[in-house]
């Protein structure tokens, strides 16, 4: 019955967002006019939607909302700006530019994201254009870092493991470029490029020819919109995708990109030391909506294998299937996971093969061992050195007792390699030459930079989204609260003798899942200020979903719930048994690998868990 409602929803009229995209003239809208409006620190509602495609979100400081409302002032509007960096690699020179932008426009801080990019918070509208322009002058971009398009392409950032990793990174860069939007609006608005067309000149535009999106394109076409005659989006079409789209490339045995969380995942298959090709996994996604059983996190399903040189073709055809069949009526049902679950994995594989004109081969064997980062110094296969630093929740700034931002800036001034942003919000000082290693080591000591050795293994395996005060969707804190909660959880682990036991823990301020909480062994999603849902049972390798165990609980209940489970794990675990595996074997929650089973599994666990009745 629920699945029937999901299927029926795709035939409803398109959402208002689809109309905004259609009438935007390939993402132009009235963004220049909004930026010039000095009466408000905000942009119009329609332009707010379009700005995401350009790599920026309108936000406000929610800590100040109530006070500003009392003073009859508009919210403290600001913008998050996200940089697109395929595979998370930037040069030291680029890093210094980003550091400088953070000092001037973003309150002296920047943040490493869970998708291997860097973002700034607190950028005022008056500084937005110069911030984006200077990012581009550093040969980086913010285009398509957000929005209903393919976003930053992730890949394993550890060049020390094998030469295959560098080959995979090159494919990630090519994928990123191949799926980049072709609109000229970005260059016109932010870089003062020559206009392709003036959207206000009615004689210069005409109605576009829409992609054949069943049940949606015809409705949109009747409503019309304005586009230039010489501008097209060969992959996306004029209405782009129904929702965001994420791609990641994993290189076993490391699943650090959480490949099963991606709309489209590629798993590198290495045979005889060479890249033989990629297994294809489709339909992953972490987000859900509280109270709506038709929404759920989902794991990507492996549907086949192909040779390396076919990766661009496969990715493009997957994107076009989602373009043509994704739900454009209700955005919360618009991710690829729902498109596939609505029609079946078999239907999707057949449609992909049809569009390719050839068939995927059978998947090849692979094995993941972990989805975290390896810290400290490692010598690579190229003879150079790589240092992975622990950056708690990805936040780079200077604290009174920890000048992290200054230390990284000084390293960038002398570094002759690159900086590699990990999918777990950490930073690799990569490709350090042997002659420069001693100099880097001295700066690491001088500024007290850390590989996390003094922290618990739990903290080293933690990530959190930004949440409050800047994210408009957050229901509770994440980045600001998780370190404090970890202090208390570490005490419980010490009592149980588990301080060095690696356990994956994640926290998101809402159920949208930006910290990939649905794959963690222990996870929290915000319900209200100071209140969280607790999930247990994800796997250490990122290939199993966790299950709701306690609902809407505060810190006291969190600690009271986890303490006896930690003690029991310490006493009863099998040799080598991971925490997530133990809680399933011990009966706290059941194993789930299909998101459609999650709500039922959660209700079972809630009914059985102590104190939840």
N, C-alpha and C positions, 0 to 999 in steps of 0.2 A: 504493500500500500504506500509506504513512504517513498519507495523508489519510483512508483507511478507518479507521485506528486512532483518529484524532481524532473521526470521526463516531460510532464505536462507543462512545467514552468518555462521550458525553452521556447514554447510557441506563443508566449505572452508578448505584448508590444515591447520594443527595446527600451532600455532604461534612459533616463535623462542624460547620463554620461555619454551614451552612444550619440545622442543628438549634439552634445557639446563637441565631441570629436569630429563628427561629420561637418559641422558648420564652422570649424576652427580654421579652415584653409591650411591644412597640414600643420596643425599645432601652433599657429600664429595667434589666433583669437585676437584679443585686444591687450595682450601683454605689454607692449610698449606704452600704451596709454595708462595702464594700471601702475606701471613703474614710475611714471611721471606725476601721478596724482599725489600731491603733497598734503592733502587734507587728512589722509589716513596712512597708517603703517601697514595696511593690508592690501590685498589685491581683490578683484571681483571674484565671486564664487566660481564662475566659469573659468577664469584665468587660473584660479587656484588649482583646478583639475588639470589644466594643460601644463602648468609649471612642472608637474611631476615628470613629464616626459623630458624636460630640460634638465632634470637632476636636482630639483629643489622642492621642498615641502614648506608650505606656510604653517607655522606653529605659533604658540604663545606661551609665555611663562606662566604655568598654571599655579605656581606658588603665589603669584601676584594677582590672580584673577579677582578674588573676593575684595581685596583692598582697593583695586582699581575700580571695581564696580561701585563700591561705596563712594568713591570720589567722582563718580560719573565720568570715568575715563574709559576709552576703549581698551580691550585686552592689550597686553604688552606683546604685540605682534613681532615675530622674528621668523627667520627662515633657516631650515636645515639645508645644507648644500652637500651633495655626495659626489665623490670623484669615482669615475669608472676606471679601474685598473685591472685588466684581464690577468688572472693568475696571481693578482696581488703584488706585482713587482713594480717598483719605482726606483729611479736612480737616486743617488745621494743629492744631486743637484735639484731634482724634482722634489725630494723630501724637504730640502731647505726652503723652497718656494712655499710648500704647503705649511710648514712651520711658521713662516713669516705671515702668511694669510691668517693663520690662527691667532697670532699675536695682535694683528691689526683689526680683524673683523669678527673674531669668534671668541672673545673673552679669554684668550690665552690658553686655549685647550683644543684638542682634536681627538677624534675617536676612531679606533680601528673597529670595523664592523665584522659581523659573522659571515659576510660575503666577500672578504678580502679587499675591502675598499676603505677609504678614509672619508669621514664626514665631519662637517663643521656645524655647530649649533649656535644660535644667537646672532646670526647675520641679519642686520637691519635691511629693510627694503632699499634704502638709499645706497647701501654698499653691495647690493646683490650683483649688479651688472659688473662692477669692477672685480669682484671676487671670481665670478665665472670667467671673465676675460683673462685674468691672470692665471687661472688654472690652465686655460688653453694655451697661453703663452709659454707655459712649461711643458708643452707637448703632451698634456693630459686632457681629459674632457669630462664633463658632467652629463653629456647627452645620453639618454636612455639608462641612466643610473637608477631611475625610478620610472613609473608609468606602465601602461599596458603594452609592453614590449619585452623582448628578451633583455634581461639586466646583466650585471657583471658576470662574466663567465669565470667560474671557479676552477682551479686545478691544484693538485698537490704541489706545494711550494718548495719541497725539500730537494734541492739539486744534488745533495750528497749521495742519494741512494743508488742512482744509476744514470747512465746517459739517456735512458728512455724518458726520464723526467723532463729533460730539456726539450725533447721532441714533442712530448705531450703539451708542454707550455706553448710551443709554437702553434700547435693545433688550437689551443685555447685562444690565442691572439687572433688567429684566422677566423675562428668561429665568431668571436666578438665583432670583428670588422664586417663579416659577411651578413650578420643579422642586425647591424646598426641601421636605424631609420635613415632614409635618404632625404628627408625634408630639408630645405634650405632655411627654414625658419630660425633654427638655432644660430646660424651664422649671421643672419640679418639682425636678430634681436640683440645678441650678446657681443658679437664681434664686428657689428656695423658693416656686414658684408653687403654686396649689391643685392637689392631686392629682386626676387624672381618674379613677383607680381605684387601689386598693391591690392590687398584684399578689400579695400574700400572703393575701388574702381569697379563698378558693376559691369562695365563693358569688357573688362579684362578677364572675367571669370565665367565659368559655366558649371552646370551640374556634373558631378563626377560619375564615372562608371564604377559601380561598387562591385566588390568581390561577391561571388555567389554564396552568400551565407544563408543556408536554408531557413526560411521562416522569418528572417530578420532583414536581409538586404533589401527585399522588395519594399518593406515598410519604411525603411530609412530613405530609399530612393525617392519615394513619393514626397518625403518631407524636404528633400533637396539640401543643397549646401554649395559653397563656392570654392573652386579650385582653379589653379592655373593650368593652362593647356599643356605646358611642357614639364610639369612636375608630377612624379608618380612615386608610389611606394611599391616596388615590385614584389616584395614578400608580404608586407602587412596590409596593403590596400589603404584607402583613405580613413577607415575607422579603426585601424590597428588591431590589436588583439582584444578579446573580451576582458582579460585581466592580465596581471603581471605574469612573466614567464621566466623560469630560472633553469640554468644549465650548470652542471658540474662534472668534472672529469676526475675520477679516482684512479690511483695507481696502487693496486694491492702489493703488500699486505696492509697498507694504510688506507683507511676510509675517513681521513680527516675532513674531506669535503662533505661528508654525510650524503653520499651519492643517492641514497634512497629517499632523501627529502626533496630531491629536485624534480621539477616537471619533466626534465629530460636529463638522464644521467648516462655518462659513458664510462665504462670500466675497462681500463687498459689491460689487454691480455699480452703478456710477455712470454715469448717462447724462444728458448736458446739465446737469451739475452737481447732479443730484438722485439720491437713492437709489432706483433702480428696483426693487431686490429683492436676493435672495441666491442664489448657486449653493450647492448642498448637497453636502458631501463626507463620506463615511462610512467608518469602519473603520480609522482610523489608530491607531498605538500603538507605543511605543518599546521595551517590555520584551521580554526573552527569558530562557531558562534555559540555562545552559551544559550542553552534552552532550545536550540534547533537541532533535532536529531538527524536532519538531512546533511549536516555539516560535520566533518571529522578530519583528523589528520590521516594521512595515508602513506603507505610505502610505495615507491616506484616498483613496477614489475619488470623483470628481465624478459625481453621478447625475442632476442636474436643477437647475431654477431655480424660484423662487417669489417672489411679491410680499412686501414687507416685513411687512405686517399678518398674514401667515400663519406667521411664524417660531415662535411659541409652539406652534401646533398641530403643525407639522412636528417640532419638537424632542420634544414629548411622545410622538408616535407612534413616533419612532425609539427613544426610551427604552423604551416598552412592548414593542416587538419584542424588544429585548435582554432585557427582564425575562422574557418568555415563552419565548424560544428560546435564551438564553445557557446555557452549560454550568455546571450547578450541582454537578457531581460532582467535577471536578478544577479547582481554582481557577486553575492556570497556563494553562488553556485557556479561561478564562471571559470574556476580553475580547471586545468586539464584532468586532474584526478576525477572530477565529477563527469566530465565528458566521457572518459573511459568507463567509469563505473556505470554510467547510464546506458552505454551501448555494449560493453564487454571488451575485455582485453583482446579476444580473438577478432572482433570486428576491427579494432584499431590496427592490429598487425596486418590484417588483410588490406585495409585501406592504405596503410603505409606502403606495403609491397606494390599495390596497384599504382600509387603515385610515383614510386621509384622506377617502376618498369622492370624490376628484378626483385628477387626474394632474399630477405635476410637469411643467413645461415643459422644453424642451431647454436645456442649459447655455448661458450667454452668455459671450462672449469676455472674457478678463482677462489681465493680465500682471503678474508680480511681478519686482522688480528687486533686492531684498535682503531679508534677514531679521534684520538687526542694528538698532542704535539710531543716531540722528543726534545727535551731541553738541554741547554749547555752547548759546549763546543763539539763539533763533529767535523772530521776531515772528509772532503768529498772525493768522488772518483776522478775529478779533474785536478786534484792536488791542492785545491784551495780549501779554506776553512769557513765554517758557518756556525754562528752563535744564535741560538734561540733564547730570547728573553721572555720572561713571564710579565705580561702587561694585564693587570687585574681588570677584567671587564673591558679591555681595550682602551681605557681612558689614559690619554697622554696629557700630562700637565705637570707643573711643579708644585709639590707639597712642601710645607715648611721643613720637614725632615727627609724629604725624598725628591731631589731635583731631577726627576725623570726626563722632563721635556728638554731641559738644558743639556743633560748628558747626551741624549740622542742627537741634539743639534750639533754638539761638539764632535761627536763621532761622524756625522754626515760631512763635516768640513774636511775630514782627513781620509774618509773611507774611499777605497778604490774599487769597490764591488757594487752591490745593490742592496736594497731593502726589500724583504719579502714579508708580506702581511699574511698571516695564517688564517684559516677558516675558524680558528678558535680564539681570535682576538689577540694573538701574540705577535711578536715581531722577530724576524730572522735578520741578523746582520750577515748578509750572504756574500759568498765569493770573496772572502778576505784573503789577500795574498799573504804568503808566509812572511814576507818582509814587513807587512803592515799589521800582523796579528799582535805583536807586542804593544804597539801603539794603541790599538783598540782595547786590549786588555787593561792597559793603564787607565784609560778613560772610564772603563766599566768600574774599576775599583774606585777611582776618584769620585764618581757620582753615585756610587752605591747601587748600580743597576744589578738586577737579579735574574737568575734563571729559575727562581722559585724554590731553590733547594731548602730554604729555611721554613717554607710553608708545608702544610699537609698535602698529601697526594690528592685529597678531595678538592682543595682549593686550586691546585694546579690543573684539575680537570673540570673547572667551573667556567661557565659563561653566563652573561646576562644581557638583556636588551637595555636600551636607554630608559624607557618608561618615563615616569615623572621626573622633572616637571615639564619637559618639553613635548613629549609625545601626546597628541590629542586623543589617542585611543586608550591610553593606559588607565587602568583601574586601580593600580597599586604601584609602589616602588619596585624596582628590580636592581638596576645598577647601584643605586644608593643604599639598598638594604642588604643585598646578598652578602657583601663582605662582613657585615655585622652579624648576620645569621651564621655565617661560616665560623666566626669566632666561637660561637656557642656550640655548634656541631662538632668542631674540633675537640672541645672538651669532652664530649660524649665519646668520640673516637679514641681519645687518649685513654679514657677509662676502660674501653673495650680492647685496647691494644691494637687499634686499626689505623693509626696515624699514617702509615706508609702504604695502606691499601688503596689502590687506585679505584675510585668510584666516580662515574660521570654524573655531575649535578648541574642543573640549569634552571634559570628563572626568567620568566617573561611577565611583564606588567599587565598583560591581557591574553586572551586565548588566540591571538593572531599568530603567535609562535615564532617571532623573529629570532629568538635564541635557540630555535630548534628543540624546544623542551620535550616534544612527544617521543624523542628517541633516547632520552636520558634515563639512567638507572634510577635517579631521583629527580623529580621536576616539580616546579611550582609555577602556577599561572595566577595572576592577580584577579581577585573578585571584587575587592573594595579596599580602601586604605587600611593596610595592616592585616588584610585577610587574603588567604590563598587556597587554591585547590592543590592537594598533594597527590602526585602520581608516582607509581612504582613499577618496575619491571622491564624497563628498556634494556637493551643489551650493550655491552662494552664495545661492540663492533658496529653499532648503529643499524642493525638489520631487524629490529623488533620494536613494536610500539609499547609504550607504557600504559598503565591503566589507572583511572581515578581510584584512589584509596580513601582519602578523606576530603571533605568538601567544606570550603569557607571557614578555615581555621586560622587562628593567630599564632604568634610565636610560642606561647606556652604550650599550646596543643601540638604544635609541630615537634617540639622537643620531647614532649611526653609520648608522642606516637613513635618517633624514630629511635629513642633510647633503647627500649626493649628489643627492637628489631636488630639494632647494631650488636647488642649483647648476644642475641641468639645466633646471629651470623658468625660472630667470633667463635662461639662455642661449637656450632654444628656444621659449619661449611665443610664441603669436601675439598680435597687437595686441588688447588687451582681454580676453585669455583668462584665466579664473579658475583657481586652483590645482586645484580639484576636477575641472574639465573637462580640465585638462592631464594629470593622472595617468591619466585614462581614455584620452585620445588617445595618450599615450606607452606604454600597454599595461601599466601597473602593476596595474590592476584593470579589470574590465569594468563597463559601465553596468548598474545594477539599479534597477528601479522597482516590482518586486513582491517582497515579502519572502520568498515561497516559493522564490525563486531564490537567496537569499543564501548559504545553506550551500554549495551547489555552487560558486557564484562565489568564496567564500572559500577553499575547498579548491583551486581552480584557482590562485588568487593565492599561496597558501601554497606550493604545489608549485613555482611559478615564481620566488618571491622569493629573493634571495641569502641563504645562511646558514640557511635555515629547514628544510632537508632533514634 
